[in-house]
Amino acid sequence: MHVIVRDNNVDQALRVLKKKMQREGIFREMKLRRNYEKPSEQRVREKAEAVRRHRKLLRKRMEREGFLVRPFAPATKARLTSGLFC
């Protein structure tokens, strides 16, 4: 992975590099590899991640088809006094 530094702007290049690393999942992998993870723990974690991804996909599909309506945020005092709920 490489990043081009233009006009001696290192800050911009660092932001681009961090964004690329985030997209690739490098930060997440570094966090996982800090400590040893037993193979059984790894299987459990990966299974839980798969279940989460599947539930999220089903939820999005149900919303798209109109079966689920996204809940609104609870009315706050600021919104009540701004005239939105009057």
PyMOL Python script that loads the backbone (N, CA, C, O; Angstrom):
from pymol import cmd

cmd.read_pdbstr("""\
ATOM      1  N   MET A   1       0.855  -1.163   0.000  1.00  0.00           N
ATOM      2  CA  MET A   1       0.000   0.000   0.000  1.00  0.00           C
ATOM      3  C   MET A   1       0.904   1.230   0.000  1.00  0.00           C
ATOM      4  O   MET A   1       1.870   1.303   0.759  1.00  0.00           O
ATOM      5  N   HIS A   2       0.582   2.185  -0.853  1.00  0.00           N
ATOM      6  CA  HIS A   2       1.404   3.389  -0.893  1.00  0.00           C
ATOM      7  C   HIS A   2       0.513   4.617  -1.038  1.00  0.00           C
ATOM      8  O   HIS A   2      -0.609   4.545  -1.540  1.00  0.00           O
ATOM      9  N   VAL A   3       1.049   5.745  -0.583  1.00  0.00           N
ATOM     10  CA  VAL A   3       0.342   7.016  -0.641  1.00  0.00           C
ATOM     11  C   VAL A   3       1.301   8.051  -1.198  1.00  0.00           C
ATOM     12  O   VAL A   3       2.472   8.094  -0.819  1.00  0.00           O
ATOM     13  N   ILE A   4       0.808   8.872  -2.085  1.00  0.00           N
ATOM     14  CA  ILE A   4       1.643   9.909  -2.697  1.00  0.00           C
ATOM     15  C   ILE A   4       1.495  11.195  -1.892  1.00  0.00           C
ATOM     16  O   ILE A   4       0.381  11.638  -1.611  1.00  0.00           O
ATOM     17  N   VAL A   5       2.635  11.793  -1.521  1.00  0.00           N
ATOM     18  CA  VAL A   5       2.634  13.070  -0.809  1.00  0.00           C
ATOM     19  C   VAL A   5       2.769  14.172  -1.847  1.00  0.00           C
ATOM     20  O   VAL A   5       3.772  14.264  -2.555  1.00  0.00           O
ATOM     21  N   ARG A   6       1.735  15.005  -1.921  1.00  0.00           N
ATOM     22  CA  ARG A   6       1.736  16.089  -2.914  1.00  0.00           C
ATOM     23  C   ARG A   6       1.976  17.421  -2.217  1.00  0.00           C
ATOM     24  O   ARG A   6       1.446  17.672  -1.135  1.00  0.00           O
ATOM     25  N   ASP A   7       2.765  18.257  -2.836  1.00  0.00           N
ATOM     26  CA  ASP A   7       3.061  19.609  -2.330  1.00  0.00           C
ATOM     27  C   ASP A   7       3.538  19.591  -0.880  1.00  0.00           C
ATOM     28  O   ASP A   7       3.240  20.499  -0.105  1.00  0.00           O
ATOM     29  N   ASN A   8       4.271  18.560  -0.534  1.00  0.00           N
ATOM     30  CA  ASN A   8       4.838  18.442   0.814  1.00  0.00           C
ATOM     31  C   ASN A   8       3.755  18.463   1.901  1.00  0.00           C
ATOM     32  O   ASN A   8       4.009  18.899   3.024  1.00  0.00           O
ATOM     33  N   ASN A   9       2.549  17.992   1.564  1.00  0.00           N
ATOM     34  CA  ASN A   9       1.419  17.986   2.497  1.00  0.00           C
ATOM     35  C   ASN A   9       1.327  16.602   3.147  1.00  0.00           C
ATOM     36  O   ASN A   9       0.600  15.728   2.676  1.00  0.00           O
ATOM     37  N   VAL A  10       2.070  16.424   4.224  1.00  0.00           N
ATOM     38  CA  VAL A  10       2.145  15.137   4.902  1.00  0.00           C
ATOM     39  C   VAL A  10       0.847  14.834   5.654  1.00  0.00           C
ATOM     40  O   VAL A  10       0.435  13.678   5.745  1.00  0.00           O
ATOM     41  N   ASP A  11       0.208  15.873   6.191  1.00  0.00           N
ATOM     42  CA  ASP A  11      -1.042  15.656   6.932  1.00  0.00           C
ATOM     43  C   ASP A  11      -2.112  15.048   6.038  1.00  0.00           C
ATOM     44  O   ASP A  11      -2.808  14.117   6.444  1.00  0.00           O
ATOM     45  N   GLN A  12      -2.247  15.562   4.837  1.00  0.00           N
ATOM     46  CA  GLN A  12      -3.236  15.021   3.897  1.00  0.00           C
ATOM     47  C   GLN A  12      -2.890  13.578   3.534  1.00  0.00           C
ATOM     48  O   GLN A  12      -3.775  12.727   3.453  1.00  0.00           O
ATOM     49  N   ALA A  13      -1.612  13.305   3.318  1.00  0.00           N
ATOM     50  CA  ALA A  13      -1.179  11.949   2.974  1.00  0.00           C
ATOM     51  C   ALA A  13      -1.464  10.983   4.125  1.00  0.00           C
ATOM     52  O   ALA A  13      -1.856   9.839   3.891  1.00  0.00           O
ATOM     53  N   LEU A  14      -1.268  11.437   5.370  1.00  0.00           N
ATOM     54  CA  LEU A  14      -1.564  10.589   6.528  1.00  0.00           C
ATOM     55  C   LEU A  14      -3.045  10.273   6.603  1.00  0.00           C
ATOM     56  O   LEU A  14      -3.421   9.138   6.894  1.00  0.00           O
ATOM     57  N   ARG A  15      -3.902  11.273   6.341  1.00  0.00           N
ATOM     58  CA  ARG A  15      -5.349  11.031   6.361  1.00  0.00           C
ATOM     59  C   ARG A  15      -5.738  10.013   5.310  1.00  0.00           C
ATOM     60  O   ARG A  15      -6.556   9.128   5.566  1.00  0.00           O
ATOM     61  N   VAL A  16      -5.151  10.134   4.117  1.00  0.00           N
ATOM     62  CA  VAL A  16      -5.449   9.192   3.039  1.00  0.00           C
ATOM     63  C   VAL A  16      -4.994   7.788   3.429  1.00  0.00           C
ATOM     64  O   VAL A  16      -5.709   6.812   3.203  1.00  0.00           O
ATOM     65  N   LEU A  17      -3.797   7.690   4.017  1.00  0.00           N
ATOM     66  CA  LEU A  17      -3.272   6.392   4.437  1.00  0.00           C
ATOM     67  C   LEU A  17      -4.174   5.753   5.497  1.00  0.00           C
ATOM     68  O   LEU A  17      -4.484   4.564   5.415  1.00  0.00           O
ATOM     69  N   LYS A  18      -4.591   6.534   6.481  1.00  0.00           N
ATOM     70  CA  LYS A  18      -5.459   5.993   7.533  1.00  0.00           C
ATOM     71  C   LYS A  18      -6.777   5.514   6.953  1.00  0.00           C
ATOM     72  O   LYS A  18      -7.297   4.475   7.360  1.00  0.00           O
ATOM     73  N   LYS A  19      -7.321   6.269   6.001  1.00  0.00           N
ATOM     74  CA  LYS A  19      -8.590   5.870   5.389  1.00  0.00           C
ATOM     75  C   LYS A  19      -8.426   4.559   4.626  1.00  0.00           C
ATOM     76  O   LYS A  19      -9.290   3.685   4.693  1.00  0.00           O
ATOM     77  N   LYS A  20      -7.310   4.424   3.897  1.00  0.00           N
ATOM     78  CA  LYS A  20      -7.050   3.179   3.160  1.00  0.00           C
ATOM     79  C   LYS A  20      -6.896   2.002   4.122  1.00  0.00           C
ATOM     80  O   LYS A  20      -7.424   0.917   3.879  1.00  0.00           O
ATOM     81  N   MET A  21      -6.167   2.229   5.217  1.00  0.00           N
ATOM     82  CA  MET A  21      -5.956   1.160   6.193  1.00  0.00           C
ATOM     83  C   MET A  21      -7.280   0.769   6.853  1.00  0.00           C
ATOM     84  O   MET A  21      -7.525  -0.410   7.109  1.00  0.00           O
ATOM     85  N   GLN A  22      -8.124   1.751   7.125  1.00  0.00           N
ATOM     86  CA  GLN A  22      -9.431   1.465   7.728  1.00  0.00           C
ATOM     87  C   GLN A  22     -10.263   0.624   6.782  1.00  0.00           C
ATOM     88  O   GLN A  22     -10.885  -0.352   7.201  1.00  0.00           O
ATOM     89  N   ARG A  23     -10.281   0.995   5.499  1.00  0.00           N
ATOM     90  CA  ARG A  23     -11.055   0.252   4.504  1.00  0.00           C
ATOM     91  C   ARG A  23     -10.576  -1.179   4.353  1.00  0.00           C
ATOM     92  O   ARG A  23     -11.376  -2.095   4.160  1.00  0.00           O
ATOM     93  N   GLU A  24      -9.276  -1.368   4.441  1.00  0.00           N
ATOM     94  CA  GLU A  24      -8.701  -2.706   4.286  1.00  0.00           C
ATOM     95  C   GLU A  24      -8.873  -3.564   5.536  1.00  0.00           C
ATOM     96  O   GLU A  24      -8.722  -4.784   5.470  1.00  0.00           O
ATOM     97  N   GLY A  25      -9.186  -2.945   6.670  1.00  0.00           N
ATOM     98  CA  GLY A  25      -9.385  -3.704   7.902  1.00  0.00           C
ATOM     99  C   GLY A  25      -8.088  -3.971   8.648  1.00  0.00           C
ATOM    100  O   GLY A  25      -8.021  -4.884   9.471  1.00  0.00           O
ATOM    101  N   ILE A  26      -7.072  -3.193   8.372  1.00  0.00           N
ATOM    102  CA  ILE A  26      -5.770  -3.428   9.006  1.00  0.00           C
ATOM    103  C   ILE A  26      -5.826  -3.105  10.497  1.00  0.00           C
ATOM    104  O   ILE A  26      -5.263  -3.839  11.309  1.00  0.00           O
ATOM    105  N   PHE A  27      -6.505  -2.006  10.868  1.00  0.00           N
ATOM    106  CA  PHE A  27      -6.589  -1.637  12.283  1.00  0.00           C
ATOM    107  C   PHE A  27      -7.305  -2.724  13.080  1.00  0.00           C
ATOM    108  O   PHE A  27      -6.889  -3.064  14.187  1.00  0.00           O
ATOM    109  N   ARG A  28      -8.370  -3.261  12.520  1.00  0.00           N
ATOM    110  CA  ARG A  28      -9.138  -4.307  13.204  1.00  0.00           C
ATOM    111  C   ARG A  28      -8.286  -5.561  13.378  1.00  0.00           C
ATOM    112  O   ARG A  28      -8.310  -6.203  14.428  1.00  0.00           O
ATOM    113  N   GLU A  29      -7.541  -5.897  12.340  1.00  0.00           N
ATOM    114  CA  GLU A  29      -6.690  -7.093  12.426  1.00  0.00           C
ATOM    115  C   GLU A  29      -5.564  -6.900  13.434  1.00  0.00           C
ATOM    116  O   GLU A  29      -5.211  -7.831  14.157  1.00  0.00           O
ATOM    117  N   MET A  30      -4.998  -5.691  13.483  1.00  0.00           N
ATOM    118  CA  MET A  30      -3.942  -5.425  14.471  1.00  0.00           C
ATOM    119  C   MET A  30      -4.494  -5.583  15.888  1.00  0.00           C
ATOM    120  O   MET A  30      -3.827  -6.134  16.764  1.00  0.00           O
ATOM    121  N   LYS A  31      -5.710  -5.096  16.103  1.00  0.00           N
ATOM    122  CA  LYS A  31      -6.325  -5.207  17.421  1.00  0.00           C
ATOM    123  C   LYS A  31      -6.551  -6.672  17.780  1.00  0.00           C
ATOM    124  O   LYS A  31      -6.324  -7.073  18.922  1.00  0.00           O
ATOM    125  N   LEU A  32      -6.996  -7.474  16.813  1.00  0.00           N
ATOM    126  CA  LEU A  32      -7.237  -8.891  17.071  1.00  0.00           C
ATOM    127  C   LEU A  32      -5.943  -9.645  17.353  1.00  0.00           C
ATOM    128  O   LEU A  32      -5.939 -10.600  18.131  1.00  0.00           O
ATOM    129  N   ARG A  33      -4.854  -9.228  16.732  1.00  0.00           N
ATOM    130  CA  ARG A  33      -3.594  -9.956  16.867  1.00  0.00           C
ATOM    131  C   ARG A  33      -2.742  -9.505  18.048  1.00  0.00           C
ATOM    132  O   ARG A  33      -1.645 -10.025  18.253  1.00  0.00           O
ATOM    133  N   ARG A  34      -3.233  -8.550  18.822  1.00  0.00           N
ATOM    134  CA  ARG A  34      -2.455  -8.119  19.988  1.00  0.00           C
ATOM    135  C   ARG A  34      -2.225  -9.274  20.948  1.00  0.00           C
ATOM    136  O   ARG A  34      -1.138  -9.430  21.504  1.00  0.00           O
ATOM    137  N   ASN A  35      -3.259 -10.078  21.135  1.00  0.00           N
ATOM    138  CA  ASN A  35      -3.179 -11.226  22.038  1.00  0.00           C
ATOM    139  C   ASN A  35      -3.493 -12.488  21.250  1.00  0.00           C
ATOM    140  O   ASN A  35      -4.182 -12.447  20.231  1.00  0.00           O
ATOM    141  N   TYR A  36      -2.979 -13.602  21.735  1.00  0.00           N
ATOM    142  CA  TYR A  36      -3.251 -14.874  21.090  1.00  0.00           C
ATOM    143  C   TYR A  36      -4.719 -15.232  21.276  1.00  0.00           C
ATOM    144  O   TYR A  36      -5.278 -15.078  22.362  1.00  0.00           O
ATOM    145  N   GLU A  37      -5.328 -15.711  20.205  1.00  0.00           N
ATOM    146  CA  GLU A  37      -6.720 -16.151  20.268  1.00  0.00           C
ATOM    147  C   GLU A  37      -6.753 -17.639  19.959  1.00  0.00           C
ATOM    148  O   GLU A  37      -6.314 -18.081  18.897  1.00  0.00           O
ATOM    149  N   LYS A  38      -7.283 -18.402  20.909  1.00  0.00           N
ATOM    150  CA  LYS A  38      -7.357 -19.846  20.692  1.00  0.00           C
ATOM    151  C   LYS A  38      -8.256 -20.144  19.495  1.00  0.00           C
ATOM    152  O   LYS A  38      -9.196 -19.398  19.220  1.00  0.00           O
ATOM    153  N   PRO A  39      -7.968 -21.230  18.785  1.00  0.00           N
ATOM    154  CA  PRO A  39      -8.791 -21.569  17.619  1.00  0.00           C
ATOM    155  C   PRO A  39     -10.276 -21.704  17.961  1.00  0.00           C
ATOM    156  O   PRO A  39     -11.128 -21.335  17.153  1.00  0.00           O
ATOM    157  N   SER A  40     -10.594 -22.225  19.143  1.00  0.00           N
ATOM    158  CA  SER A  40     -12.007 -22.355  19.516  1.00  0.00           C
ATOM    159  C   SER A  40     -12.636 -20.975  19.713  1.00  0.00           C
ATOM    160  O   SER A  40     -13.781 -20.752  19.320  1.00  0.00           O
ATOM    161  N   GLU A  41     -11.889 -20.050  20.322  1.00  0.00           N
ATOM    162  CA  GLU A  41     -12.391 -18.686  20.496  1.00  0.00           C
ATOM    163  C   GLU A  41     -12.580 -18.002  19.148  1.00  0.00           C
ATOM    164  O   GLU A  41     -13.534 -17.250  18.948  1.00  0.00           O
ATOM    165  N   GLN A  42     -11.653 -18.274  18.222  1.00  0.00           N
ATOM    166  CA  GLN A  42     -11.732 -17.679  16.886  1.00  0.00           C
ATOM    167  C   GLN A  42     -12.994 -18.168  16.165  1.00  0.00           C
ATOM    168  O   GLN A  42     -13.690 -17.385  15.518  1.00  0.00           O
ATOM    169  N   ARG A  43     -13.279 -19.466  16.281  1.00  0.00           N
ATOM    170  CA  ARG A  43     -14.488 -20.007  15.637  1.00  0.00           C
ATOM    171  C   ARG A  43     -15.745 -19.377  16.212  1.00  0.00           C
ATOM    172  O   ARG A  43     -16.666 -19.027  15.473  1.00  0.00           O
ATOM    173  N   VAL A  44     -15.783 -19.233  17.539  1.00  0.00           N
ATOM    174  CA  VAL A  44     -16.951 -18.644  18.195  1.00  0.00           C
ATOM    175  C   VAL A  44     -17.123 -17.195  17.731  1.00  0.00           C
ATOM    176  O   VAL A  44     -18.238 -16.776  17.420  1.00  0.00           O
ATOM    177  N   ARG A  45     -16.026 -16.428  17.682  1.00  0.00           N
ATOM    178  CA  ARG A  45     -16.097 -15.032  17.272  1.00  0.00           C
ATOM    179  C   ARG A  45     -16.560 -14.907  15.831  1.00  0.00           C
ATOM    180  O   ARG A  45     -17.425 -14.088  15.521  1.00  0.00           O
ATOM    181  N   GLU A  46     -15.985 -15.722  14.947  1.00  0.00           N
ATOM    182  CA  GLU A  46     -16.348 -15.652  13.540  1.00  0.00           C
ATOM    183  C   GLU A  46     -17.804 -16.052  13.317  1.00  0.00           C
ATOM    184  O   GLU A  46     -18.487 -15.474  12.473  1.00  0.00           O
ATOM    185  N   LYS A  47     -18.279 -17.045  14.076  1.00  0.00           N
ATOM    186  CA  LYS A  47     -19.680 -17.462  13.971  1.00  0.00           C
ATOM    187  C   LYS A  47     -20.603 -16.333  14.423  1.00  0.00           C
ATOM    188  O   LYS A  47     -21.621 -16.068  13.783  1.00  0.00           O
ATOM    189  N   ALA A  48     -20.249 -15.666  15.529  1.00  0.00           N
ATOM    190  CA  ALA A  48     -21.067 -14.556  16.028  1.00  0.00           C
ATOM    191  C   ALA A  48     -21.080 -13.403  15.026  1.00  0.00           C
ATOM    192  O   ALA A  48     -22.114 -12.763  14.834  1.00  0.00           O
ATOM    193  N   GLU A  49     -19.945 -13.134  14.390  1.00  0.00           N
ATOM    194  CA  GLU A  49     -19.892 -12.079  13.374  1.00  0.00           C
ATOM    195  C   GLU A  49     -20.784 -12.421  12.189  1.00  0.00           C
ATOM    196  O   GLU A  49     -21.468 -11.553  11.647  1.00  0.00           O
ATOM    197  N   ALA A  50     -20.775 -13.690  11.790  1.00  0.00           N
ATOM    198  CA  ALA A  50     -21.603 -14.121  10.662  1.00  0.00           C
ATOM    199  C   ALA A  50     -23.087 -13.971  11.001  1.00  0.00           C
ATOM    200  O   ALA A  50     -23.881 -13.544  10.163  1.00  0.00           O
ATOM    201  N   VAL A  51     -23.455 -14.326  12.234  1.00  0.00           N
ATOM    202  CA  VAL A  51     -24.852 -14.195  12.654  1.00  0.00           C
ATOM    203  C   VAL A  51     -25.256 -12.724  12.639  1.00  0.00           C
ATOM    204  O   VAL A  51     -26.346 -12.382  12.179  1.00  0.00           O
ATOM    205  N   ARG A  52     -24.373 -11.845  13.145  1.00  0.00           N
ATOM    206  CA  ARG A  52     -24.664 -10.409  13.149  1.00  0.00           C
ATOM    207  C   ARG A  52     -24.857  -9.879  11.733  1.00  0.00           C
ATOM    208  O   ARG A  52     -25.790  -9.123  11.462  1.00  0.00           O
ATOM    209  N   ARG A  53     -23.958 -10.288  10.829  1.00  0.00           N
ATOM    210  CA  ARG A  53     -24.065  -9.838   9.430  1.00  0.00           C
ATOM    211  C   ARG A  53     -25.369 -10.315   8.813  1.00  0.00           C
ATOM    212  O   ARG A  53     -26.029  -9.556   8.104  1.00  0.00           O
ATOM    213  N   HIS A  54     -25.750 -11.564   9.073  1.00  0.00           N
ATOM    214  CA  HIS A  54     -26.974 -12.125   8.506  1.00  0.00           C
ATOM    215  C   HIS A  54     -28.210 -11.397   9.039  1.00  0.00           C
ATOM    216  O   HIS A  54     -29.123 -11.075   8.279  1.00  0.00           O
ATOM    217  N   ARG A  55     -28.233 -11.140  10.352  1.00  0.00           N
ATOM    218  CA  ARG A  55     -29.370 -10.420  10.938  1.00  0.00           C
ATOM    219  C   ARG A  55     -29.477  -9.013  10.376  1.00  0.00           C
ATOM    220  O   ARG A  55     -30.577  -8.523  10.119  1.00  0.00           O
ATOM    221  N   LYS A  56     -28.339  -8.365  10.187  1.00  0.00           N
ATOM    222  CA  LYS A  56     -28.345  -7.006   9.623  1.00  0.00           C
ATOM    223  C   LYS A  56     -28.889  -7.037   8.199  1.00  0.00           C
ATOM    224  O   LYS A  56     -29.681  -6.175   7.817  1.00  0.00           O
ATOM    225  N   LEU A  57     -28.469  -8.024   7.415  1.00  0.00           N
ATOM    226  CA  LEU A  57     -28.955  -8.170   6.042  1.00  0.00           C
ATOM    227  C   LEU A  57     -30.466  -8.393   6.026  1.00  0.00           C
ATOM    228  O   LEU A  57     -31.175  -7.779   5.229  1.00  0.00           O
ATOM    229  N   LEU A  58     -30.962  -9.270   6.904  1.00  0.00           N
ATOM    230  CA  LEU A  58     -32.400  -9.521   6.973  1.00  0.00           C
ATOM    231  C   LEU A  58     -33.164  -8.264   7.384  1.00  0.00           C
ATOM    232  O   LEU A  58     -34.217  -7.959   6.823  1.00  0.00           O
ATOM    233  N   ARG A  59     -32.628  -7.538   8.367  1.00  0.00           N
ATOM    234  CA  ARG A  59     -33.275  -6.313   8.820  1.00  0.00           C
ATOM    235  C   ARG A  59     -33.371  -5.294   7.691  1.00  0.00           C
ATOM    236  O   ARG A  59     -34.417  -4.675   7.496  1.00  0.00           O
ATOM    237  N   LYS A  60     -32.279  -5.121   6.949  1.00  0.00           N
ATOM    238  CA  LYS A  60     -32.277  -4.178   5.828  1.00  0.00           C
ATOM    239  C   LYS A  60     -33.264  -4.619   4.756  1.00  0.00           C
ATOM    240  O   LYS A  60     -33.977  -3.795   4.184  1.00  0.00           O
ATOM    241  N   ARG A  61     -33.305  -5.920   4.485  1.00  0.00           N
ATOM    242  CA  ARG A  61     -34.220  -6.445   3.470  1.00  0.00           C
ATOM    243  C   ARG A  61     -35.674  -6.211   3.883  1.00  0.00           C
ATOM    244  O   ARG A  61     -36.503  -5.826   3.058  1.00  0.00           O
ATOM    245  N   MET A  62     -35.979  -6.444   5.162  1.00  0.00           N
ATOM    246  CA  MET A  62     -37.342  -6.236   5.659  1.00  0.00           C
ATOM    247  C   MET A  62     -37.725  -4.751   5.586  1.00  0.00           C
ATOM    248  O   MET A  62     -38.857  -4.421   5.233  1.00  0.00           O
ATOM    249  N   GLU A  63     -36.790  -3.863   5.916  1.00  0.00           N
ATOM    250  CA  GLU A  63     -37.068  -2.427   5.825  1.00  0.00           C
ATOM    251  C   GLU A  63     -37.337  -2.026   4.377  1.00  0.00           C
ATOM    252  O   GLU A  63     -38.252  -1.251   4.097  1.00  0.00           O
ATOM    253  N   ARG A  64     -36.536  -2.558   3.468  1.00  0.00           N
ATOM    254  CA  ARG A  64     -36.674  -2.218   2.059  1.00  0.00           C
ATOM    255  C   ARG A  64     -38.030  -2.664   1.519  1.00  0.00           C
ATOM    256  O   ARG A  64     -38.635  -1.972   0.701  1.00  0.00           O
ATOM    257  N   GLU A  65     -38.506  -3.825   1.982  1.00  0.00           N
ATOM    258  CA  GLU A  65     -39.772  -4.354   1.497  1.00  0.00           C
ATOM    259  C   GLU A  65     -40.964  -3.787   2.257  1.00  0.00           C
ATOM    260  O   GLU A  65     -42.110  -4.077   1.910  1.00  0.00           O
ATOM    261  N   GLY A  66     -40.713  -2.987   3.284  1.00  0.00           N
ATOM    262  CA  GLY A  66     -41.788  -2.307   3.983  1.00  0.00           C
ATOM    263  C   GLY A  66     -42.371  -3.062   5.154  1.00  0.00           C
ATOM    264  O   GLY A  66     -43.378  -2.626   5.710  1.00  0.00           O
ATOM    265  N   PHE A  67     -41.789  -4.166   5.551  1.00  0.00           N
ATOM    266  CA  PHE A  67     -42.309  -4.920   6.683  1.00  0.00           C
ATOM    267  C   PHE A  67     -41.910  -4.292   8.012  1.00  0.00           C
ATOM    268  O   PHE A  67     -42.653  -4.374   8.989  1.00  0.00           O
ATOM    269  N   LEU A  68     -40.753  -3.676   8.048  1.00  0.00           N
ATOM    270  CA  LEU A  68     -40.280  -3.024   9.266  1.00  0.00           C
ATOM    271  C   LEU A  68     -40.206  -1.528   9.033  1.00  0.00           C
ATOM    272  O   LEU A  68     -39.775  -1.073   7.974  1.00  0.00           O
ATOM    273  N   VAL A  69     -40.626  -0.778  10.018  1.00  0.00           N
ATOM    274  CA  VAL A  69     -40.502   0.666   9.954  1.00  0.00           C
ATOM    275  C   VAL A  69     -39.449   1.052  10.967  1.00  0.00           C
ATOM    276  O   VAL A  69     -39.492   0.616  12.117  1.00  0.00           O
ATOM    277  N   ARG A  70     -38.503   1.869  10.540  1.00  0.00           N
ATOM    278  CA  ARG A  70     -37.448   2.293  11.454  1.00  0.00           C
ATOM    279  C   ARG A  70     -38.049   3.126  12.566  1.00  0.00           C
ATOM    280  O   ARG A  70     -38.839   4.031  12.297  1.00  0.00           O
ATOM    281  N   PRO A  71     -37.696   2.845  13.803  1.00  0.00           N
ATOM    282  CA  PRO A  71     -38.261   3.620  14.911  1.00  0.00           C
ATOM    283  C   PRO A  71     -37.708   5.048  14.902  1.00  0.00           C
ATOM    284  O   PRO A  71     -36.540   5.279  14.591  1.00  0.00           O
ATOM    285  N   PHE A  72     -38.567   5.983  15.247  1.00  0.00           N
ATOM    286  CA  PHE A  72     -38.137   7.367  15.334  1.00  0.00           C
ATOM    287  C   PHE A  72     -37.394   7.583  16.638  1.00  0.00           C
ATOM    288  O   PHE A  72     -37.569   6.838  17.603  1.00  0.00           O
ATOM    289  N   ALA A  73     -36.559   8.616  16.652  1.00  0.00           N
ATOM    290  CA  ALA A  73     -35.848   8.956  17.879  1.00  0.00           C
ATOM    291  C   ALA A  73     -36.865   9.486  18.887  1.00  0.00           C
ATOM    292  O   ALA A  73     -37.828  10.146  18.495  1.00  0.00           O
ATOM    293  N   PRO A  74     -36.675   9.216  20.158  1.00  0.00           N
ATOM    294  CA  PRO A  74     -37.629   9.710  21.152  1.00  0.00           C
ATOM    295  C   PRO A  74     -37.659  11.237  21.161  1.00  0.00           C
ATOM    296  O   PRO A  74     -36.649  11.894  20.911  1.00  0.00           O
ATOM    297  N   ALA A  75     -38.814  11.775  21.450  1.00  0.00           N
ATOM    298  CA  ALA A  75     -38.978  13.225  21.472  1.00  0.00           C
ATOM    299  C   ALA A  75     -38.154  13.803  22.615  1.00  0.00           C
ATOM    300  O   ALA A  75     -38.276  13.380  23.764  1.00  0.00           O
ATOM    301  N   THR A  76     -37.330  14.759  22.285  1.00  0.00           N
ATOM    302  CA  THR A  76     -36.520  15.414  23.303  1.00  0.00           C
ATOM    303  C   THR A  76     -37.145  16.747  23.656  1.00  0.00           C
ATOM    304  O   THR A  76     -38.004  17.250  22.931  1.00  0.00           O
ATOM    305  N   LYS A  77     -36.721  17.308  24.752  1.00  0.00           N
ATOM    306  CA  LYS A  77     -37.263  18.585  25.194  1.00  0.00           C
ATOM    307  C   LYS A  77     -36.975  19.676  24.168  1.00  0.00           C
ATOM    308  O   LYS A  77     -37.806  20.558  23.951  1.00  0.00           O
ATOM    309  N   ALA A  78     -35.800  19.620  23.534  1.00  0.00           N
ATOM    310  CA  ALA A  78     -35.438  20.624  22.538  1.00  0.00           C
ATOM    311  C   ALA A  78     -36.385  20.567  21.343  1.00  0.00           C
ATOM    312  O   ALA A  78     -36.799  21.605  20.827  1.00  0.00           O
ATOM    313  N   ARG A  79     -36.727  19.356  20.904  1.00  0.00           N
ATOM    314  CA  ARG A  79     -37.630  19.235  19.770  1.00  0.00           C
ATOM    315  C   ARG A  79     -39.051  19.628  20.153  1.00  0.00           C
ATOM    316  O   ARG A  79     -39.786  20.193  19.343  1.00  0.00           O
ATOM    317  N   LEU A  80     -39.433  19.327  21.391  1.00  0.00           N
ATOM    318  CA  LEU A  80     -40.779  19.670  21.819  1.00  0.00           C
ATOM    319  C   LEU A  80     -40.964  21.188  21.875  1.00  0.00           C
ATOM    320  O   LEU A  80     -42.028  21.696  21.522  1.00  0.00           O
ATOM    321  N   THR A  81     -39.939  21.907  22.315  1.00  0.00           N
ATOM    322  CA  THR A  81     -40.059  23.351  22.435  1.00  0.00           C
ATOM    323  C   THR A  81     -39.808  24.058  21.111  1.00  0.00           C
ATOM    324  O   THR A  81     -40.123  25.241  20.983  1.00  0.00           O
ATOM    325  N   SER A  82     -39.240  23.354  20.107  1.00  0.00           N
ATOM    326  CA  SER A  82     -38.970  24.016  18.834  1.00  0.00           C
ATOM    327  C   SER A  82     -40.192  24.080  17.942  1.00  0.00           C
ATOM    328  O   SER A  82     -40.151  24.720  16.891  1.00  0.00           O
ATOM    329  N   GLY A  83     -41.286  23.430  18.336  1.00  0.00           N
ATOM    330  CA  GLY A  83     -42.501  23.509  17.559  1.00  0.00           C
ATOM    331  C   GLY A  83     -42.703  22.344  16.613  1.00  0.00           C
ATOM    332  O   GLY A  83     -43.658  22.346  15.837  1.00  0.00           O
ATOM    333  N   LEU A  84     -41.832  21.352  16.653  1.00  0.00           N
ATOM    334  CA  LEU A  84     -41.987  20.224  15.758  1.00  0.00           C
ATOM    335  C   LEU A  84     -43.168  19.337  16.148  1.00  0.00           C
ATOM    336  O   LEU A  84     -43.794  18.722  15.285  1.00  0.00           O
ATOM    337  N   PHE A  85     -43.474  19.270  17.441  1.00  0.00           N
ATOM    338  CA  PHE A  85     -44.548  18.375  17.905  1.00  0.00           C
ATOM    339  C   PHE A  85     -45.766  19.151  18.401  1.00  0.00           C
ATOM    340  O   PHE A  85     -46.644  18.564  19.034  1.00  0.00           O
ATOM    341  N   CYS A  86     -45.841  20.437  18.132  1.00  0.00           N
ATOM    342  CA  CYS A  86     -46.976  21.235  18.616  1.00  0.00           C
ATOM    343  C   CYS A  86     -48.161  21.146  17.677  1.00  0.00           C
ATOM    344  O   CYS A  86     -49.199  21.756  17.933  1.00  0.00           O
TER     345      CYS A  86
END
""", "prot")
cmd.dss("prot")
cmd.show_as("cartoon", "prot")
cmd.util.cbc("prot")
cmd.orient("prot")
